[in-house]
Amino acid sequence: MTENSADSESQAQFRREVRAWCRDHIPKNWRAAQTGVSDDEFVRFQKAWFAELHSAGYAVPHWPAEWGGGLSVENQVVLYQELAAHDAPRLVLAFVGIHHAASTLLVAGTDEQRRRHLPAILDGEIWVQGFSEPEAGSDLAALRTTAQRRGDEFIVSGQKLWASGGMHADWCLLLARTDVEAPKRKGISYFLLDMTSPGVDVRPIRNAVGDSHFCEIFLDEVAIPAANLIGAENAGWQVAQATLGAERGMTMLELAERLGNAGFRWLVEAAPADDPVVADRLAQFEIELTGLRGMCRRLVESGPSGPADPSIVKLYYSELLQRLTDFGAEIGGPEAHTVVAKPMSSGWESGSWILDFVGSWEWTIPGGASEIQRTIIAERGLGLPREPSVA
């Protein structure tokens, strides 16, 4: 690997440090070792890999320095570029905790909540997001789970869906309706839910690629202490925007770098070298990947220049991922259809093309479906008028 000509002297030094660490610490043959393993082995591997990154100061570089982070944005970019280039495992189980839970606690949590949970996350505490519900996915504000105040507790009943990793989670970021008479965005509150609480029932859902990381969470008269309320009662919608915002920026840069490194490398290796049509498609993908990585880097280094920028990046990544994995399945031929397992600690670009392609649809649906992203781009980015509501 060559040095990045755009690096400053300090970035170049940091890049050399990260490269040396990657060579010494990324588990050898981890993809084979993580294929077809049990859930317990997957959890053990994920926690061990998180601890390895944490010991080096690489697990939560985006957190404030006083909580174990403090890397400059420029060095965070270098870190994710090098982890992707060296094909490091993804922090699958820690993702919600280090991004969504941490951003929520840092923006809206109390000092006591931060002291309780941020160190615990660094010690391996696993979180799940309890936002989406049946009939309230992209229209998140239509949620119907209720929380009624009874003294120093809220009693919660309802159902959550798309709760990835819920069967392994210790805590949940939960949205529930505390005022059923208020407009739908005004009566929602935000809670921290202990997943060991009586009345919590987690049921894994087997998806199209054979995984069961999607879960339903059923809540039957679950008592949540009022001290676990984040922000003000009935102001949870505003808090949730900070949580959802954590899916953009640096996390998108990490995903784009992984797609442009391992994902594109698997594609090139699978392609017939002497087919000019395939070569043309590969060249087009390389152009698109370069554009995606450039957009993500600009977003994290300069911040959004417009209100629709995060939606543009999310839409572009998710649909490029879908096209790239679809092409991988096409050139992989019938043999690609025989692959029935992929590394559990990989991302959406493992080179198991059929499974990657089916899994890529996860990205065009959650976090705001592609149709929702296009509406945001049209209305907030281009200033087009809102569609008239249907009576």
N, C-alpha and C positions, 0 to 999 in steps of 0.2 A: 504494500500500500504506500502511496506517495503522500507527501504532505499536501494539505489544502492551501492553495496559493492565496486564498482570501483570508486566511488566519492571521491574527495579530501574533506578536512574539509570545504573549502569555497564552493565547489559545493553542498555538503550536506546541508549546511545552505541555499543556494540559492534555492535548490529543496524544502525545507520546506516552504520557502516564497512563491514560485510559487504555491505549493499545497494549501496553505491557501488562496491565492488570487483566485484560480480556484473555490474552494468551495464556496466563497462568491460572485463571480462576473459572472460566466458562467450562462447565462439565463436558468432557469429551463424549462424543456419541450420545448426547442426551436425547436426540430425536428418536433413535432406536430404543433407548431405555424407557422413554415415555410413551411408547406406542403399545396399546393394548393393556395398560396397567390398571390396577384397581383404583377406586376412588381414594382409599386410604394412602396408597403409595403416591398418587398424584398430590394429595395434600401435603404429605411429608416432603416431597421434592420441592413444591412451591414454597413452603415455609423455610426450607434450608437455603434455597436460592435467594429468597428475600433477605435472610439473615446475612448471607455472603455479601450482597450488595450494600446492606446497611452498614456492615463493618468497614466497608471501603468509603462510606459517605456518598454512595451512588443511588440509594433507594428512594430518597425523597429530596432530590436537589431543588425542587420548586418550593419547598417549605421555607419559612423564615429560619435564619441561622440559629435562633434560640431554641428551635424545636428539631434541629438536626439537619437542616438544609442550608440555604444561603448561597448556592452556586449562582454566578451571574447567568443571565439569559444566554449570553454567547457560549458559555461553557456548558450549559444545559443542552444547547444545540449540538455541540461537539460530542457530549456524552451519548445522546440518543443516536447520533450518526454512527459512532463507533460500536455501540452495542448491536445495532442493526447490521453493520458491515461484518461483524464477527459472529453473526447468527446466534446471539444470546437467547436463552429462553425468555418468554414474556412473563411478567408478573400478573398472571391471570386472576388469582384469588385476592391479591392485595389491591387490585385496581380501584375498586369502589372506596376502600378505606383510605388509600393514599391520595386519591384525587377528590372524589365527591364528598366523603365524610370530612376529610381534612379541610377542604375549602369552605364547607358549611360551618364547621366549628370555628375556623379562623375569622370568618366574616360575621357570623351571627351568634356564635356560641358564647356562653358565660365563661369566666375564668375557671370556675370549678369544672365545667364540662370539658374544657380544653385540657386541664390538668389530668382529668380522669381518662380521657380517650386518646389523646395524641401519643403519649408514651406507650399506651397499650397497643396501638396500631403498629408502632415500631417493634413491639414484642411479638407481633404476629396475630393480633386481633383481626378477625375477618368480618367484613361488612357486606350487606346486600341493600339494594335500593328498592323500597316498597312504594313505587309511584303508580305505575300503570295498572289498569283494572280491565276486566271484561267490559267492552263497550266504552272504554275511556282510555284508549291508547294514545294516539296522536292528539286527541282532544283531552289532554290531561286534566283540565279544569272541570271536566264532567264527572270526576270521581264521586263514588257514592259511599265509600267507607266512612262511618260516622264515629265521632269521639265526643262523649257526653261528660261534662264536668261533674264530679261527685267529690266534694271536699278537696282533698289534696291529690286526687287522682283523676285521670280521664279513662273512661270505659269505652273501649274500641271494639267495633264489630264490622266485619266486611271481608273482602277478598282482594288479593293482589295477584297480578300475573306478570310474566316476563321477569321474574325475580331471579336473575342469573346467579348461580352459586348459592342460592338460599339454603340448601341442605347443609352447607358447611359454615354458614354465617353465625357469628356470635351476637352481632347487633344489626339493626335495620334502620335506615333512614325512611321514615314513614310519613306520608301525607294522609290526612283525614279531615273530613268536614265537621267543623265544630259549630257552624251556624247554617242550618238547612234553609233558612229564610233569606239569607243574604245572596246577592248576585254571585255566580259560581266562582269567580276569582277572589271574592271578598270574604268568604266564610271558611277558608281552608287553614288548618294549622299544621305545624311541622314538629315531628316528635323523634326522639331517639328510643327505639324499642329493643329491649333485651329479649333475644330470641328464645331464651329459656323460660320466659314468662308462661304461666298457665293459660291455656286457651289458644296458643299459637300452634298451628298445624301446617307443616311444610310438606308439599307433595311434588316430587320431581316429575317432569314431563319429558318423555322420550321424544326427541325431535327427528327430523328427516334424515340426519346423518348418523343416527344411533346414539347420540349423546343425551345426557339427562341433566345438563346444567341449567336449563330453564326450569323454573319452579312456580307453583301456585302457593300462596300463603293465605291460609284461612285464619281469621281472627274472630274468636267467639268470646265476647265479654272480657277482653284482655285489659287488665289494669296497668296503666302507665303512670308513674309518678309525675305530678305537675312540674317537678324539677327537671324533667326530661323534655320539656317543651323548649323548642329552639325559636328565639324571637318572640314576638307578641302573639297572643291568641288571635286567631283569624287573620294573621299576616303571613301565613306560611307560603302563599304563592310567591311573594317577593323573595323570600329566603330560597325557595326552590330554584329561582333563576340563577342564583350563585352556584348551586349544585350542578345544574344543567350546563352552565358555562364552563365547568371544569372539563367537559367532554371536548372542548375545542382547544385551540392553541397548542400547547406543548404535547398533549396526548395525540392530537392529529399529526403533528410533526413526527412523533415516534412511529405511528402507523404508516405514514407515507414513506419514511426511511426504510421500514421493514419491507414494504411492498416493492420499493425501488432497488433493494439489495437482494435478499433471499428470494423473494417472489419472482423478480425478473430473471434472476440467475437460474432458478428452476425452469422457467419458461424457455430460456435460451438453450439450456441443456437438453430439454425434451424435443426441441424443434428439429426437423430435418434440415441439415446445413445447406443442401443444394437446391432448395425450393425457393425460387425468387418471390413467389406470392407470400410465402411465410416470412421471408426476410423483410419484405415491405411492411407486413403487419408488425413485426418486431420493432422495426425502426419507428413506426407510428407510436407504439406503446412507449418506447424510450423517450420520445418527444413529450408525450403526455405525462409520463412520470417525472421528467425534469421540470415540467411546468407545475405539477402538484407539489413537488418538494420545494420549489421556489416560492410558491404561494404560502405554504406552511411556514417557511422560514421568515418570510416578510411579516406574517401575522404575529409570530411570537416576538420578533425583534422590534417591530414598530407599532404593534397593536393594530386593531381593526381601523381601517380608514373610512369605513361606512358600516351602518347597522346590519347590513346583510352579509358582510364578509365571512363570518363563521358558517353561515348557511351555504355559501358558495363552496367553501372548502369541504364541508361535510358531504354535500351533494356530489361534488367532483370526485372525491375519494371513493365514495360508496359505489358509484356507477362505473368508475374505472376499474375498481376491484372486481365488479361483476363481469365486465367485458374481458378482463385479462384472464380470470379463472375459467370463463366460458371458452376462450380460445385455447387455454391449456387442455381442457377436456376434449376439445375438437381434435387437436393434433396428437393427443395421447391415444386416440383410437379406442377400440374395444378393450384393450388392456387396462386403460384408465378406469373402466367401469368395474374392474375386479378388486380394486382397492377398497377395503371395508373399514380401515382404521387409520387414524392420523395421530401424530404426536400431541399429547394432551396439553403440553405447555407451549405449543406453537400458536401462531396467530391465524389469520385467514389466508395465509400465503404459504402453505406447507409443501406444495408440490403434489399433494394427493388431490388431483384436479377435480374429480367429480364431487368429492366431499367439500373441497374449497368453494366450488361454484354454488352448491346447494347452501353452504354456510354463508356465502356472500349476501344472500337475501336478508340476513339479519341486519345488515348495514343499511339497506334501503327502506327498512320499516321502523325500527326503534329509534329513539332520540329525535323523533320528527321524521315521518316518512318523506320520500322524495317529493311527493305532491305538496306536502306542507312546506318543505324547503323552497320549492319553486314559488309558492305563494308569498313567502317572506321576502324572497329576492325581488319579486315583482312589486310588492307593495312598499316595502321599506327601502329596498335598494334602488328601484327604478321610479318610485313615486307613482305607480299606476293605481287607479282607483280600486277600492275594495269591491269584491263581488257582492251584488245585492243579496241580502239574506232571503232564504226561502220561507214563506209563511207556513 
